Amino acid sequence: MRCETKKAGNVTVFLINGDIVFNHLNEIRETIKKEMGEAETDKFLIDLSRVGMIDSAGVGFIVSVYKTVLSRKGAFALINPNEAVKSVLQTVGLTRLFNIYESEDEAIKAI
């Protein structure tokens, strides 16, 4: 699993490649933590378009990123989760908490 970071204007976008599951969280956790610490903005998007599945540890991780962004009074959203990931997020009630957009452009305009 990999986590790439890119800047889109004043927004930091994290593009996660692979499953967000317990055994693979260390790499993305370190990448996101480092980038959030160095970011000049408090607007963050997580692009889930290349994520096949997410488990409870992955959900907890996304919630922790969300809480960090909120503590900084920033903006946070998810982009383009597949049906399996969206189903997990709906099951645990996070689709009511997180803004979820179908595209990066749409999310950037909204936050």
C-alpha positions, 0 to 999 in steps of 0.5 A: 500500500502507498500514500501519495501526496499532492497539492491542489491550490491550497488543499492537500490531497492524499491518494491512497493506493491499496486496502486501508486495513490494520496490517497496512496502516503504518505507512499511510499513517506516517505519510499523512502525519508528516504531511499534515505537520508540514502543510501550510493549509488546513484543508485535506482530502483523502482520495479513496478511488484506489482503495479496494476495502477498509476494515475497522482499523482503517475506519478508526484511522480516517476518524483520527485524521478527521479529528486532527483536522477539526482540532486545527479548525480545518476542512476535511472530505473524502473523494470517490470511495467505491461501493464496498468502502462506501458501504462500510462508511454507511454502516458505521454512520460516517457518511453523515459525518464526512463530506464525500465527493465524487471527484477531486474538483468537486471536493476542492470547490466545496471545501 
